[in-house]
Amino acid sequence: MSTESLKLQLIERLLRTTDEGLLKKVADLFRSEKNGEDEDGLTDEHYNIVKEREEEYKRGEGKSYTWEEVREMARKAKKA
């Protein structure tokens, strides 16, 4: 199936559908694509930040926490 025929099939299906949920999903998909987001909602910038922090961690420059430390920090932040 060519790209053009696939586009036409999708357009025809969208024109015929009355399923508002489906239409909203398609609209969300186009919005995500427009904003440079991946399917999980993360942008390339987010991935780059994670990758940079991973590299820092591998070089021994990054800070990591145990689950207990994270839980305690969250509790303290919640009290503040």
C-alpha positions as CSV (number, residue, x, y, z in Angstrom):
1,M,0.0,0.0,0.0
2,S,1.4,3.4,-1.0
3,T,1.6,6.3,1.4
4,E,-0.9,8.2,-0.7
5,S,-3.5,5.5,-0.7
6,L,-3.0,5.0,3.1
7,K,-3.6,8.7,3.6
8,L,-6.8,8.6,1.6
9,Q,-8.1,5.6,3.5
10,L,-7.4,7.3,6.8
11,I,-9.1,10.5,5.6
12,E,-12.2,8.5,4.5
13,R,-12.3,6.7,7.8
14,L,-12.0,9.9,9.8
15,L,-14.8,11.5,7.7
16,R,-17.1,8.5,8.4
17,T,-16.5,8.1,12.1
18,T,-18.7,9.4,14.8
19,D,-16.6,8.0,17.6
20,E,-15.5,11.1,19.5
21,G,-13.0,9.1,21.5
22,L,-11.2,8.0,18.3
23,L,-11.2,11.5,17.0
24,K,-9.7,12.8,20.2
25,K,-7.0,10.1,20.1
26,V,-6.1,11.1,16.5
27,A,-6.0,14.8,17.5
28,D,-3.7,14.0,20.4
29,L,-1.4,12.0,18.2
30,F,-1.1,15.0,15.8
31,R,-0.5,17.4,18.7
32,S,2.2,15.1,20.1
33,E,3.9,14.8,16.7
34,K,3.7,18.6,16.2
35,N,5.4,19.3,19.6
36,G,8.2,16.9,18.8
37,E,7.1,14.4,21.4
38,D,7.6,10.7,21.2
39,E,4.8,8.2,21.8
40,D,5.3,8.4,25.5
41,G,5.0,12.2,25.6
42,L,8.7,12.9,26.0
43,T,10.5,15.4,23.8
44,D,14.0,15.0,22.4
45,E,15.1,17.6,25.0
46,H,13.8,15.3,27.8
47,Y,15.7,12.3,26.4
48,N,18.8,14.4,26.1
49,I,18.6,15.4,29.7
50,V,18.2,11.8,30.8
51,K,21.1,10.7,28.6
52,E,23.3,13.5,30.0
53,R,22.6,12.5,33.5
54,E,23.2,8.8,32.7
55,E,26.6,9.7,31.3
56,E,27.4,11.7,34.4
57,Y,26.4,8.7,36.6
58,K,28.6,6.4,34.5
59,R,31.6,8.8,35.0
60,G,31.0,8.8,38.7
61,E,30.0,12.5,38.6
62,G,26.2,12.0,39.1
63,K,24.4,11.6,42.4
64,S,22.2,8.7,43.0
65,Y,19.9,7.8,45.9
66,T,18.6,4.7,47.5
67,W,14.8,4.2,47.7
68,E,14.9,4.9,51.4
69,E,16.7,8.3,50.8
70,V,14.2,9.2,48.1
71,R,11.3,8.3,50.3
72,E,12.7,10.4,53.2
73,M,13.3,13.4,50.9
74,A,9.7,13.2,49.6
75,R,8.4,13.1,53.2
76,K,10.4,16.1,54.2
77,A,9.3,18.0,51.1
78,K,5.7,17.2,51.8
79,K,6.0,18.6,55.4
80,A,7.5,21.8,54.2
